[in-house]
Amino acid sequence: MLEECEIKRHTVSMWILLMLYMPVIAQAQELRIISGVSFQGHPLGGLNMEQTEVLFCYEERKLNKQKIILIHSEQEIKSGYREWGVVLDRERIWREAVALGRAGPWWRRFWLRWDIRKNGCSIPLYLKVDRSSPPASVLEYARSLQSEARNAGIRITAGNKVVIEPEVYGQEVDWEALHGVLTQELAVHPGEVLRLPLTLKKVRPEKTRKDYENYKITGLLSEFTTQFNLEKTKRVKNMKIAARSLDQVLIAPGETFSFNRSVGPRTKEAGYDEADIILNNEMVPGIGGGVCQVSSTLYNAVLKAGLPVIERYHHSLLIPYVKPGLDATVAYDSKDLKFLNNTSSYLLISAGIDQNKLICKIFGYPVSGRKVIIKDIKEYEIPPKTVYRKDPGLPDGEYLLEREGLAGCVIRVVRETYEGGRKASSEVISRDTYQPVDRILKVSQGSLLLSN
């Protein structure tokens, strides 16, 4: 009886010691895989992370020879695991192998280790795609399948009719779907030849016919035309560049249009050349000369459309292509032309050149029975002065006209709006002062005109 008690006491002591030392034993073994664990037929028992790398490299070399075949319309595009960036998920394999027999209470760990040593445990072949883009051969084939989406648009006919051109859907390879199928197949059939469908998806254009229908652009609100000299080729070139920037610009209800924002800087890099500009009341060469004719032509269309003008500047001198008071000078860093779309529909600007004519039009939702009249009223004229300049080459008593003078003036512009034949409103748009251009006479050295 005493012997039985002694055996029981020793057994309890042994289990107590085992419980005390189990964490120490586990800590000592935590970086090594327990016996009975294998991977692809290779025993991993007793190996640490560095030692498993040899096996991983061997298995990965075998993987590199395996094929992935994409199927599309009876075409087969072949490539390899390596080209797709398919590699062993080494971290997952190691983490799962080293975790075996280490989870749960001590008695459960003890039982699991005994079972694994007896019956064995094989770690699955875990793979992952360690690459962001498909192989070059697949990309090349995909490019042959894709087509660009084309936005719907507005076409203006010769009779100023608004025609909405329908959108065209494009197509491209559905890379997200392909990656999902590849990942799924690698999980179900790792290391095998994979045959995957290459599917296409539609590419929706940014602007559809429905979008343009919702803009409610149904007809012409206003237009204005100015003329120019075709022989001034650099000036014409500048005007064409600026007009192209304005053409087809859309302005949402409540939006303020900015000429400078739409056209951009007038620089050599943007394609602009030197042509005459007004600077300090003189005509001098400057980059982008001629752009002010575009802004002035648009300004007149804006006035005729009845739109509120937010910002506008007049030239210091009179210009030939519009009446006084109806010009709008711009400079990218200081002077802008801005107006507000105060209508309930979108506005569309159409700008272009036809032979020697610059034409700006504004389309929107016309109001039946509305008419806008622009009046330019000269308040008074400012006569030019005569400036005399000595010319030693002229004989005594003679003079030579170097430049004709041009009178300046003060102009008031009024806009009247009529609804159904009756005047609905009248507003003063601007009151501008244009400086005169002095008359210049060259005179001889001793001319009495110099003393005057």
C-alpha positions as CSV (number, residue, x, y, z in Angstrom):
1,M,0.0,0.0,0.0
2,L,2.9,2.3,0.9
3,E,4.5,1.5,-2.4
4,E,1.4,2.5,-4.4
5,C,1.3,5.8,-2.6
6,E,5.0,6.4,-3.3
7,I,4.5,5.7,-7.0
8,K,1.5,8.1,-7.2
9,R,3.6,10.7,-5.3
10,H,6.5,10.4,-7.8
11,T,4.0,10.5,-10.8
12,V,2.5,13.7,-9.5
13,S,6.0,15.2,-9.0
14,M,7.0,14.2,-12.5
15,W,3.9,15.9,-14.0
16,I,4.5,19.1,-11.9
17,L,8.2,19.2,-13.1
18,L,7.0,18.6,-16.7
19,M,4.5,21.5,-16.4
20,L,7.2,23.8,-15.0
21,Y,9.8,23.0,-17.6
22,M,7.5,22.8,-20.7
23,P,7.6,26.5,-21.5
24,V,11.4,26.4,-21.3
25,I,11.6,23.4,-23.6
26,A,9.1,25.1,-26.0
27,Q,11.1,28.3,-26.1
28,A,14.3,26.4,-26.9
29,Q,12.6,24.7,-29.8
30,E,10.5,27.6,-31.1
31,L,12.8,28.3,-34.1
32,R,12.9,24.7,-35.3
33,I,10.2,22.5,-36.9
34,I,9.1,19.4,-34.9
35,S,9.7,15.9,-36.2
36,G,7.2,14.4,-38.6
37,V,6.5,17.6,-40.5
38,S,7.2,17.5,-44.3
39,F,6.9,19.6,-47.4
40,Q,6.6,18.2,-50.9
41,G,8.0,14.9,-49.6
42,H,10.9,16.6,-47.8
43,P,11.2,16.0,-44.0
44,L,11.4,19.3,-42.2
45,G,11.8,18.1,-38.6
46,G,14.6,19.8,-36.7
47,L,15.2,22.5,-39.4
48,N,15.4,26.2,-38.8
49,M,14.4,28.9,-41.2
50,E,17.7,29.2,-43.0
51,Q,17.9,25.4,-43.5
52,T,14.4,25.3,-45.1
53,E,15.6,27.9,-47.7
54,V,17.6,25.2,-49.6
55,L,14.4,23.1,-50.0
56,F,12.4,26.1,-51.0
57,C,14.9,27.1,-53.7
58,Y,14.8,23.5,-55.1
59,E,11.0,23.5,-55.3
60,E,10.8,26.9,-56.8
61,R,13.2,25.9,-59.6
62,K,10.7,23.1,-60.4
63,L,7.8,25.6,-60.4
64,N,9.6,27.9,-62.9
65,K,9.2,25.2,-65.6
66,Q,5.4,25.0,-65.2
67,K,3.0,26.7,-67.7
68,I,0.1,29.1,-67.5
69,I,-2.0,29.1,-70.7
70,L,-4.5,31.9,-71.4
71,I,-7.5,31.0,-73.6
72,H,-9.2,33.6,-75.8
73,S,-11.3,32.9,-79.0
74,E,-9.5,29.6,-79.6
75,Q,-6.1,31.3,-79.2
76,E,-3.6,30.1,-76.6
77,I,-1.1,32.5,-75.1
78,K,1.5,30.4,-73.2
79,S,3.8,31.7,-70.5
80,G,5.4,30.3,-67.4
81,Y,5.0,30.6,-63.6
82,R,8.2,32.6,-63.5
83,E,7.0,35.1,-66.1
84,W,3.9,35.7,-64.0
85,G,5.9,36.1,-60.8
86,V,4.4,32.9,-59.2
87,V,6.6,32.0,-56.3
88,L,6.5,29.9,-53.1
89,D,4.8,31.7,-50.3
90,R,7.8,30.9,-48.1
91,E,6.7,32.9,-45.2
92,R,3.4,31.2,-44.9
93,I,4.9,27.7,-45.4
94,W,7.5,28.4,-42.7
95,R,5.0,30.0,-40.3
96,E,2.6,27.1,-40.6
97,A,5.3,24.5,-40.3
98,V,6.9,26.0,-37.2
99,A,3.5,26.6,-35.5
100,L,2.6,22.9,-35.5
101,G,2.6,21.5,-32.0
102,R,3.0,24.9,-30.3
103,A,-0.6,26.1,-30.0
104,G,-2.9,25.6,-27.0
105,P,-2.4,24.2,-23.5
106,W,0.6,22.0,-22.7
107,W,-1.3,18.7,-22.8
108,R,-2.7,19.5,-26.2
109,R,0.7,20.4,-27.6
110,F,2.1,17.2,-26.1
111,W,-0.6,15.1,-27.8
112,L,-0.2,16.9,-31.2
113,R,3.5,16.4,-31.2
114,W,3.1,12.7,-30.5
115,D,0.5,12.4,-33.2
116,I,2.6,14.2,-35.8
117,R,5.7,12.1,-35.0
118,K,3.6,8.9,-35.4
119,N,1.4,9.8,-38.4
120,G,3.3,12.7,-40.1
121,C,1.9,16.1,-41.4
122,S,2.6,17.6,-44.8
123,I,2.5,21.3,-45.4
124,P,0.5,22.3,-48.5
125,L,2.2,24.0,-51.5
126,Y,1.3,27.6,-50.9
127,L,2.0,29.9,-53.9
128,K,1.6,33.7,-54.4
129,V,1.9,36.1,-57.3
130,D,4.9,38.3,-56.5
131,R,4.5,40.7,-59.5
132,S,2.3,43.7,-60.4
133,S,2.2,43.2,-64.2
134,P,1.6,40.3,-66.5
135,P,4.3,38.9,-68.9
136,A,5.3,41.0,-71.9
137,S,3.8,38.5,-74.3
138,V,0.4,38.7,-72.6
139,L,0.5,42.5,-72.6
140,E,1.3,42.6,-76.3
141,Y,-1.6,40.3,-77.1
142,A,-3.9,42.3,-74.8
143,R,-3.0,45.5,-76.7
144,S,-4.2,43.9,-79.9
145,L,-7.6,43.3,-78.3
146,Q,-8.2,46.6,-76.7
147,S,-10.0,49.6,-78.2
148,E,-10.3,53.1,-76.9
149,A,-13.6,54.5,-75.6
150,R,-14.8,57.6,-77.4
151,N,-16.8,60.3,-75.6
152,A,-20.1,61.6,-76.9
153,G,-19.8,65.1,-78.3
154,I,-21.5,68.0,-79.8
155,R,-21.2,68.8,-83.4
156,I,-22.4,72.2,-84.8
157,T,-23.7,72.1,-88.3
158,A,-23.3,74.8,-90.9
159,G,-26.8,76.0,-90.0
160,N,-25.9,76.3,-86.3
161,K,-27.9,73.2,-85.4
162,V,-26.7,71.3,-82.4
163,V,-26.1,67.6,-83.0
164,I,-25.1,65.2,-80.3
165,E,-22.7,62.5,-81.5
166,P,-23.2,59.2,-79.6
167,E,-20.5,57.7,-77.4
168,V,-18.5,54.6,-78.4
169,Y,-17.6,52.0,-75.7
170,G,-14.1,50.6,-75.7
171,Q,-12.8,47.2,-74.5
172,E,-9.8,46.0,-72.6
173,V,-8.6,42.9,-70.8
174,D,-10.2,42.4,-67.4
175,W,-6.9,42.2,-65.4
176,E,-8.7,42.2,-62.0
177,A,-10.8,39.2,-63.0
178,L,-7.8,37.4,-64.5
179,H,-5.7,37.9,-61.4
180,G,-8.6,36.6,-59.2
181,V,-8.9,33.4,-61.3
182,L,-5.1,32.9,-61.3
183,T,-5.0,33.3,-57.5
184,Q,-7.9,30.9,-57.1
185,E,-6.4,28.2,-59.5
186,L,-3.0,28.5,-57.8
187,A,-4.7,27.7,-54.5
188,V,-6.7,24.7,-55.8
189,H,-4.2,23.3,-58.3
190,P,-0.8,24.5,-57.1
191,G,2.2,23.5,-59.3
192,E,0.0,22.2,-62.1
193,V,-0.5,23.5,-65.7
194,L,-3.1,26.2,-65.5
195,R,-5.6,27.0,-68.3
196,L,-7.3,30.4,-67.7
197,P,-9.9,32.3,-69.6
198,L,-8.8,35.7,-70.9
199,T,-11.9,37.8,-70.5
200,L,-12.6,41.3,-71.8
201,K,-14.6,44.1,-70.2
202,K,-16.3,47.2,-71.6
203,V,-14.7,50.6,-71.1
204,R,-17.3,53.2,-70.5
205,P,-16.5,56.7,-71.9
206,E,-16.5,59.6,-69.6
207,K,-19.2,61.5,-71.5
208,T,-22.3,59.8,-72.8
209,R,-25.1,61.0,-75.0
210,K,-27.3,61.2,-71.9
211,D,-24.8,63.6,-70.3
212,Y,-25.0,66.0,-73.2
213,E,-28.8,65.7,-73.3
214,N,-28.9,66.7,-69.7
215,Y,-26.8,69.8,-70.5
216,K,-29.8,71.2,-72.4
217,I,-27.7,72.8,-75.1
218,T,-30.3,73.1,-77.9
219,G,-29.4,76.2,-80.0
220,L,-27.4,79.3,-80.7
221,L,-27.6,82.2,-78.2
222,S,-25.2,84.6,-80.0
223,E,-22.3,84.9,-82.4
224,F,-19.8,87.6,-83.4
225,T,-17.3,87.9,-86.2
226,T,-14.2,90.0,-86.7
227,Q,-11.9,90.2,-89.7
228,F,-8.1,90.2,-90.0
229,N,-5.2,90.5,-92.5
230,L,-4.1,87.1,-93.7
231,E,-0.7,88.5,-94.6
232,K,0.1,88.9,-90.9
233,T,0.9,85.2,-90.6
234,K,2.3,85.2,-87.1
235,R,-0.7,87.1,-85.7
236,V,-3.0,84.6,-87.5
237,K,-1.1,81.7,-86.1
238,N,-1.6,83.1,-82.5
239,M,-5.2,83.6,-83.1
240,K,-5.7,80.0,-84.3
241,I,-4.0,78.6,-81.2
242,A,-6.1,80.7,-78.9
243,A,-9.3,79.9,-80.8
244,R,-8.6,76.1,-80.6
245,S,-8.3,76.4,-76.9
246,L,-11.7,77.9,-76.6
247,D,-13.5,75.7,-79.1
248,Q,-15.9,73.2,-77.4
249,V,-15.4,74.6,-73.9
250,L,-18.4,73.8,-71.7
251,I,-19.5,76.1,-68.9
252,A,-21.8,74.7,-66.2
253,P,-24.7,76.7,-64.7
254,G,-23.4,79.0,-62.1
255,E,-19.8,78.7,-63.3
256,T,-17.5,81.6,-64.0
257,F,-15.6,81.3,-67.3
258,S,-12.0,82.6,-67.4
259,F,-10.3,83.3,-70.7
260,N,-6.9,83.0,-69.2
261,R,-7.7,79.7,-67.5
262,S,-9.1,78.2,-70.8
263,V,-6.4,79.5,-73.2
264,G,-3.4,79.2,-70.9
265,P,-0.1,81.1,-70.9
266,R,0.9,82.7,-74.2
267,T,4.5,81.5,-74.5
268,K,6.9,80.2,-77.1
269,E,6.5,76.7,-75.5
270,A,2.8,76.9,-76.2
271,G,3.5,77.7,-79.8
272,Y,2.9,81.4,-79.8
273,D,5.0,83.8,-82.0
274,E,5.8,87.5,-81.8
275,A,3.3,89.9,-83.3
276,D,2.2,93.5,-82.6
277,I,0.7,94.3,-79.2
278,I,-0.2,97.6,-77.5
279,L,2.2,98.5,-74.7
280,N,2.4,101.9,-73.1
281,N,0.2,103.4,-75.8
282,E,2.6,102.1,-78.5
283,M,2.4,99.2,-80.9
284,V,5.4,96.9,-80.2
285,P,6.3,93.2,-80.9
286,G,5.2,90.8,-78.2
287,I,4.6,87.1,-77.7
288,G,1.0,86.2,-78.4
289,G,0.0,89.3,-80.4
290,G,-3.4,88.8,-81.9
291,V,-4.9,86.9,-78.9
292,C,-6.7,90.1,-77.8
293,Q,-8.7,89.9,-81.1
294,V,-9.9,86.5,-79.9
295,S,-10.9,87.7,-76.5
296,S,-12.6,90.8,-78.0
297,T,-14.6,88.7,-80.4
298,L,-15.7,86.4,-77.6
299,Y,-16.6,89.4,-75.5
300,N,-19.0,90.7,-78.1
301,A,-20.7,87.3,-78.3
302,V,-21.0,87.3,-74.5
303,L,-22.6,90.7,-74.5
304,K,-25.1,89.6,-77.2
305,A,-25.9,86.5,-75.2
306,G,-27.0,88.7,-72.3
307,L,-24.5,87.1,-69.9
308,P,-23.1,89.0,-66.9
309,V,-19.5,90.2,-67.4
310,I,-17.4,89.7,-64.2
311,E,-14.0,91.1,-65.4
312,R,-13.0,92.9,-68.6
313,Y,-10.4,95.6,-69.6
314,H,-10.3,97.8,-72.6
315,H,-7.2,98.7,-74.6
316,S,-5.6,102.1,-74.0
317,L,-5.8,102.9,-77.8
318,L,-8.6,102.3,-80.3
319,I,-8.3,99.1,-82.3
320,P,-9.5,98.4,-85.8
321,Y,-11.3,95.1,-85.6
322,V,-14.2,96.1,-83.2
323,K,-16.0,99.4,-82.3
324,P,-14.7,101.5,-79.4
325,G,-16.0,100.2,-76.1
326,L,-16.4,96.7,-77.4
327,D,-12.9,95.4,-77.1
328,A,-11.4,93.2,-74.3
329,T,-7.7,93.1,-73.8
330,V,-6.1,90.2,-71.9
331,A,-2.7,89.5,-70.3
332,Y,-2.1,86.1,-68.7
333,D,-0.6,87.4,-65.5
334,S,-2.7,90.5,-64.9
335,K,-5.8,91.0,-67.1
336,D,-8.6,88.5,-67.7
337,L,-12.0,88.2,-69.4
338,K,-14.5,86.6,-67.1
339,F,-18.2,86.1,-67.4
340,L,-20.9,84.1,-65.5
341,N,-23.2,81.5,-66.8
342,N,-26.4,82.6,-65.0
343,T,-28.6,80.4,-67.1
344,S,-30.2,77.0,-66.1
345,S,-28.3,75.1,-68.9
346,Y,-24.7,74.5,-69.9
347,L,-23.1,76.9,-72.3
348,L,-20.9,75.8,-75.2
349,I,-18.3,78.0,-76.8
350,S,-17.5,77.5,-80.5
351,A,-14.5,79.4,-81.8
352,G,-12.7,79.1,-85.2
353,I,-11.3,80.8,-88.2
354,D,-12.8,80.8,-91.7
355,Q,-10.5,82.4,-94.3
356,N,-10.0,85.9,-92.9
357,K,-12.8,85.8,-90.3
358,L,-12.6,84.9,-86.7
359,I,-16.0,83.6,-85.4
360,C,-17.1,83.1,-81.8
361,K,-20.4,81.5,-81.0
362,I,-22.2,80.7,-77.7
363,F,-24.7,77.9,-77.6
364,G,-27.2,77.1,-74.8
365,Y,-30.9,77.0,-74.2
366,P,-32.4,79.9,-76.2
367,V,-35.3,81.8,-74.6
368,S,-38.1,82.4,-77.1
369,G,-38.8,86.1,-77.8
370,R,-35.7,87.4,-76.2
371,K,-33.5,90.0,-78.0
372,V,-30.4,91.8,-76.9
373,I,-29.2,95.1,-78.4
374,I,-25.8,96.6,-77.7
375,K,-25.4,100.4,-78.1
376,D,-22.0,102.2,-78.2
377,I,-22.5,105.9,-77.4
378,K,-19.6,108.4,-77.9
379,E,-19.8,110.9,-75.1
380,Y,-17.0,113.1,-76.5
381,E,-13.9,113.1,-78.6
382,I,-10.3,113.7,-77.4
383,P,-8.3,115.5,-80.2
384,P,-4.8,114.4,-80.9
385,K,-1.7,116.6,-80.3
386,T,0.9,117.4,-82.9
387,V,4.5,116.6,-81.9
388,Y,7.4,118.1,-83.8
389,R,10.7,116.3,-84.2
390,K,13.9,117.7,-85.5
391,D,15.4,116.1,-88.6
392,P,18.8,117.5,-89.6
393,G,18.4,116.0,-93.0
394,L,15.5,118.2,-94.0
395,P,16.1,121.5,-95.9
396,D,15.2,124.7,-94.0
397,G,11.5,125.4,-94.1
398,E,10.4,121.9,-95.0
399,Y,8.6,119.3,-92.9
400,L,7.6,115.6,-93.3
401,L,4.5,113.8,-91.8
402,E,5.8,110.8,-89.9
403,R,2.5,109.7,-88.4
404,E,-1.1,110.7,-88.7
405,G,-2.8,111.6,-85.5
406,L,-5.9,109.7,-84.3
407,A,-8.5,111.2,-82.0
408,G,-9.4,109.5,-78.7
409,C,-12.8,109.3,-77.2
410,V,-14.9,108.4,-74.2
411,I,-17.4,105.6,-75.0
412,R,-20.4,104.4,-73.0
413,V,-21.8,100.9,-73.8
414,V,-25.4,100.1,-73.0
415,R,-27.1,96.7,-73.2
416,E,-30.8,96.6,-73.7
417,T,-32.8,93.3,-73.3
418,Y,-36.2,92.9,-74.9
419,E,-38.8,90.2,-74.0
420,G,-41.6,89.6,-76.4
421,G,-41.0,92.9,-78.1
422,R,-40.9,95.0,-74.9
423,K,-37.8,96.4,-73.2
424,A,-37.2,94.3,-70.1
425,S,-33.9,95.9,-68.9
426,S,-31.2,98.4,-69.8
427,E,-27.8,98.5,-68.2
428,V,-24.6,100.4,-68.6
429,I,-21.9,97.8,-69.4
430,S,-18.9,100.1,-69.5
431,R,-17.6,103.6,-69.8
432,D,-14.1,103.6,-71.4
433,T,-11.6,106.3,-72.2
434,Y,-9.3,105.8,-75.3
435,Q,-6.2,108.0,-75.5
436,P,-5.5,109.9,-78.8
437,V,-2.6,109.0,-81.0
438,D,-0.3,112.1,-81.4
439,R,0.3,113.4,-84.9
440,I,4.1,113.5,-85.5
441,L,5.8,115.9,-87.9
442,K,9.5,115.9,-88.8
443,V,10.8,119.4,-89.3
444,S,14.1,121.0,-90.3
445,Q,16.8,122.2,-87.8
446,G,15.8,125.8,-87.8
447,S,12.0,125.5,-88.2
448,L,9.9,128.1,-86.4
449,L,7.5,125.2,-85.6
450,L,10.0,124.0,-83.0
451,S,9.7,127.2,-81.0
452,N,5.9,126.7,-80.8
